[in-house]
């Protein structure tokens, strides 16, 4: 198992709870965090740990950022995990993952050049 994902997975539960509980940012709104917490409890979304386990095989690297959001799809909504993964060599990959089943819905890669800021 890739060490960066393994390290991140060890703190996945506290991170997930922090994501769901909120960071106190006024713009995020308590209602959104409560909806996310209820979705996790109701089994509408997979825990972050499970998502990371499914993603790490195809996208090994260091997870830099995680967001859990509701996204409009047609007339309905679905939960989406948005991950930023820093790959070896410095490439940043942004993944959009269906929170219900762990399917990668989209991917954007951004290559970085050493020494460039």
Backbone bond lengths (Angstrom), bond angles and torsions (degrees), N, CA, C in turn:
res aa  C-N    CA-C-N  psi(-1)  N-CA   C-N-CA  omega(-1)  CA-C   N-CA-C  phi
1 X - - - 1.441 - - 1.519 108.30 -
2 X 1.313 117.68 138.15 1.451 122.67 -178.55 1.514 109.83 -63.97
3 X 1.328 116.60 132.87 1.459 121.63 -172.93 1.522 112.75 -62.62
4 X 1.329 119.09 -40.58 1.463 120.59 -178.46 1.521 110.82 -63.19
5 X 1.334 117.39 -43.18 1.458 119.91 177.71 1.515 110.44 -67.57
6 X 1.329 116.98 -38.49 1.450 120.31 179.23 1.522 110.22 -61.33
7 X 1.323 116.85 -45.21 1.457 120.94 178.21 1.511 110.45 -62.60
8 X 1.332 116.89 -43.87 1.460 120.69 -179.60 1.521 110.72 -65.51
9 X 1.328 116.91 -39.37 1.468 120.31 -179.61 1.515 111.29 -62.70
10 X 1.346 117.36 -32.54 1.460 120.13 178.97 1.521 112.01 -63.45
11 X 1.321 117.43 -26.16 1.458 119.83 178.69 1.527 110.87 -107.93
12 X 1.328 118.00 11.84 1.459 121.87 -175.98 1.524 112.63 -62.87
13 X 1.327 118.22 -43.09 1.461 119.76 -178.95 1.520 111.15 -63.43
14 X 1.339 118.66 -50.19 1.465 117.15 177.41 1.527 112.65 -60.21
15 X 1.335 117.06 -38.04 1.454 120.19 178.91 1.518 110.58 -65.06
16 X 1.320 116.55 -45.00 1.457 120.55 179.55 1.519 110.34 -60.97
17 X 1.315 116.84 -43.60 1.463 119.81 178.13 1.520 110.62 -62.79
18 X 1.322 116.49 -39.03 1.455 119.70 178.07 1.525 110.83 -65.19
19 X 1.336 115.95 -41.02 1.457 119.54 177.44 1.520 110.87 -62.10
20 X 1.309 115.55 -42.39 1.458 119.50 -177.23 1.526 112.39 -77.28
21 X 1.313 116.68 -32.89 1.464 120.04 -179.09 1.517 111.41 -80.49
22 X 1.312 116.90 -25.02 1.460 120.93 178.84 1.507 111.56 95.69
23 X 1.292 115.12 158.65 1.461 120.95 -178.91 1.508 111.45 -103.72
24 X 1.332 117.10 6.22 1.448 120.02 -179.52 1.515 112.28 89.77
25 X 1.313 117.91 1.21 1.460 119.93 178.93 1.522 109.46 -67.44
26 X 1.311 116.17 127.16 1.457 120.96 -174.86 1.515 111.85 -64.75
27 X 1.316 117.70 -34.39 1.463 120.10 -175.84 1.528 112.76 -72.44
28 X 1.310 118.23 -23.46 1.462 121.20 -177.41 1.520 111.00 -70.55
29 X 1.299 117.27 -37.88 1.458 120.95 176.41 1.508 112.72 83.29
30 X 1.321 115.19 130.78 1.452 120.78 178.94 1.522 112.04 -63.61
31 X 1.306 117.07 -31.81 1.461 121.21 -178.50 1.533 111.40 -61.36
32 X 1.329 117.47 -41.74 1.467 121.45 178.98 1.521 111.06 -62.42
33 X 1.310 117.17 -42.17 1.456 120.97 -178.75 1.527 111.26 -68.54
34 X 1.302 115.19 -37.88 1.466 119.37 177.49 1.527 110.56 -65.51
35 X 1.333 117.38 -41.23 1.471 121.26 177.07 1.520 110.89 -61.50
36 X 1.324 117.02 -42.10 1.468 121.08 179.96 1.526 110.57 -65.73
37 X 1.329 116.93 -42.65 1.467 120.65 179.05 1.519 110.69 -62.04
38 X 1.327 116.52 -43.53 1.461 120.66 179.51 1.532 111.03 -65.93
39 X 1.323 116.96 -37.05 1.466 120.51 178.32 1.525 110.69 -62.92
40 X 1.321 116.93 -40.20 1.465 121.16 178.00 1.527 109.95 -65.55
41 X 1.324 116.40 -46.77 1.460 120.68 -179.92 1.527 112.11 -63.67
42 X 1.327 117.29 -33.91 1.466 121.88 -178.28 1.528 112.14 -83.57
43 X 1.326 117.01 -3.92 1.455 119.60 179.98 1.522 113.47 80.45
44 X 1.317 117.57 15.23 1.467 121.42 178.72 1.523 111.61 -77.04
45 X 1.335 116.30 -22.09 1.459 120.94 177.68 1.522 108.58 -131.22
46 X 1.311 115.33 149.89 1.459 120.66 175.38 1.523 109.07 -81.74
47 X 1.323 117.30 149.63 1.470 119.19 174.71 1.526 110.62 -61.79
48 X 1.309 115.85 151.17 1.461 121.17 179.73 1.523 111.65 -54.54
49 X 1.313 117.69 -39.60 1.468 121.50 179.74 1.528 110.87 -56.35
50 X 1.309 116.94 -43.50 1.461 121.62 179.62 1.520 111.19 -65.20
51 X 1.318 116.31 -42.73 1.467 120.70 178.29 1.522 110.25 -60.05
52 X 1.330 116.93 -46.09 1.462 120.50 -179.15 1.518 112.18 -63.55
53 X 1.323 117.31 -38.55 1.463 120.66 177.80 1.522 110.80 -62.34
54 X 1.321 117.31 -38.59 1.469 120.97 -178.72 1.519 112.06 -73.61
55 X 1.315 117.24 -32.81 1.461 121.84 -175.03 1.529 112.47 -83.92
56 X 1.332 117.51 -32.62 1.457 120.64 -170.59 1.532 114.82 -60.31
57 X 1.314 118.46 -29.20 1.470 120.31 -179.37 1.525 111.43 -62.31
58 X 1.325 116.59 -46.35 1.460 120.97 -177.39 1.524 113.46 -88.30
59 X 1.321 117.22 -20.64 1.462 121.61 -176.13 1.533 111.06 -134.26
60 X 1.346 117.36 64.06 1.465 118.94 179.18 1.527 110.24 -67.72
61 X 1.307 115.24 146.12 1.464 120.59 178.87 1.511 109.79 156.39
62 X 1.309 115.51 -167.60 1.457 121.51 -178.90 1.523 109.06 -100.92
63 X 1.327 116.63 122.85 1.457 121.31 178.96 1.526 108.04 -74.05
64 X 1.337 115.51 123.01 1.460 120.91 -176.33 1.525 112.30 -99.60
65 X 1.339 117.10 -28.66 1.460 120.05 -175.60 1.527 109.00 -157.35
66 X 1.331 115.85 146.42 1.464 122.31 177.58 1.520 108.19 -138.47
67 X 1.321 115.97 134.82 1.460 121.73 173.59 1.518 108.42 -133.11
68 X 1.323 116.07 146.63 1.460 122.08 173.54 1.513 106.57 -120.64
69 X 1.346 116.41 118.02 1.454 121.14 -174.38 1.518 111.49 -134.86
70 X 1.327 114.99 157.42 1.460 121.60 170.54 1.518 106.94 -91.43
71 X 1.331 116.08 136.22 1.460 120.79 -178.89 1.519 109.68 -128.49
72 X 1.307 116.17 137.01 1.458 121.90 178.88 1.523 109.20 -73.96
73 X 1.332 116.66 129.05 1.461 122.53 177.50 1.529 107.18 -133.46
74 X 1.319 115.79 108.58 1.462 118.38 -176.11 1.517 109.55 59.82
75 X 1.333 115.75 -123.13 1.464 120.27 179.54 1.524 112.48 -96.02
76 X 1.321 115.78 -3.14 1.466 119.73 -178.79 1.514 112.34 -115.78
77 X 1.308 114.46 -171.59 1.458 121.98 177.54 1.518 109.48 -131.67
78 X 1.335 115.71 157.85 1.462 120.25 172.41 1.514 108.68 -145.92
79 X 1.326 113.84 156.38 1.457 120.94 177.63 1.523 109.04 -83.19
80 X 1.322 115.85 138.01 1.462 122.92 -179.35 1.521 109.48 -131.02
81 X 1.345 116.01 129.89 1.463 120.55 168.11 1.525 106.49 -90.54
82 X 1.310 116.61 130.81 1.457 121.33 174.43 1.524 106.93 -112.49
83 X 1.335 115.58 120.48 1.462 122.23 -176.57 1.520 110.21 -116.77
84 X 1.322 116.58 143.28 1.461 122.43 169.51 1.517 106.15 -115.94
85 X 1.332 115.98 121.59 1.465 121.91 -177.32 1.525 108.70 -120.54
86 X 1.331 115.40 125.32 1.461 121.64 175.84 1.523 107.68 -90.92
87 X 1.323 115.42 114.86 1.469 121.14 -177.74 1.521 109.85 -87.74
88 X 1.344 115.73 162.94 1.463 119.51 175.44 1.525 107.26 -61.47
89 X 1.306 116.81 142.09 1.456 120.34 -176.00 1.516 111.99 93.69
90 X 1.336 117.05 -9.92 1.459 120.51 174.38 1.509 117.03 95.48
91 X 1.336 118.37 1.07 1.466 119.73 179.02 1.529 109.55 -73.73
92 X 1.321 115.92 136.68 1.452 122.20 177.04 1.519 108.80 -102.46
93 X 1.339 116.39 126.92 1.461 121.28 179.78 1.519 107.80 -115.42
94 X 1.318 115.71 128.79 1.461 121.62 175.46 1.516 107.75 -104.49
95 X 1.320 115.20 123.39 1.460 120.73 -177.83 1.518 110.10 -114.55
96 X 1.314 114.72 141.66 1.457 122.56 174.06 1.520 105.10 -115.21
97 X 1.348 116.62 117.32 1.459 121.59 -171.55 1.521 110.07 -123.33
98 X 1.334 115.82 130.85 1.465 120.84 175.68 1.524 107.96 -64.11
99 X 1.330 116.59 120.26 1.465 120.97 -175.07 1.517 112.46 -72.51
100 X 1.315 118.61 -17.56 1.462 121.42 -179.52 1.523 112.02 -76.98
101 X 1.353 116.86 -40.16 1.466 118.39 -173.97 1.533 114.88 -129.71
102 X 1.322 118.18 -2.25 1.462 120.91 177.26 1.519 115.26 82.76
103 X 1.318 118.04 8.65 1.459 121.38 179.12 1.522 110.36 -71.74
104 X 1.336 116.36 130.96 1.457 120.34 175.75 1.522 107.54 -76.04
105 X 1.330 115.87 116.82 1.461 122.01 -176.44 1.520 112.29 -92.27
106 X 1.313 116.00 -24.99 1.454 119.66 -178.62 1.510 110.65 -162.02
107 X 1.333 113.89 157.40 1.459 119.78 -178.10 1.510 108.53 -150.62
108 X 1.311 115.18 134.61 1.463 121.29 174.23 1.513 107.21 -129.49
109 X 1.330 115.52 129.84 1.460 120.22 178.47 1.515 109.08 -109.02
110 X 1.318 114.39 143.83 1.450 120.67 177.67 1.513 107.10 -134.13
111 X 1.317 116.37 109.49 1.463 120.95 179.31 1.522 109.28 -75.03
112 X 1.310 116.02 143.88 1.454 120.57 175.53 1.507 108.94 -117.97
113 X 1.300 114.85 152.65 1.457 120.45 -179.60 1.520 107.72 -109.91
114 X 1.333 116.50 130.41 1.462 120.93 -179.66 1.528 109.62 -58.80
115 X 1.324 114.94 135.04 1.454 119.66 177.86 1.509 114.70 88.42
116 X 1.332 118.92 -12.45 1.456 122.72 -179.69 1.514 109.94 -92.53
117 X 1.291 117.67 140.95 1.475 120.89 179.28 1.480 110.82 -119.75
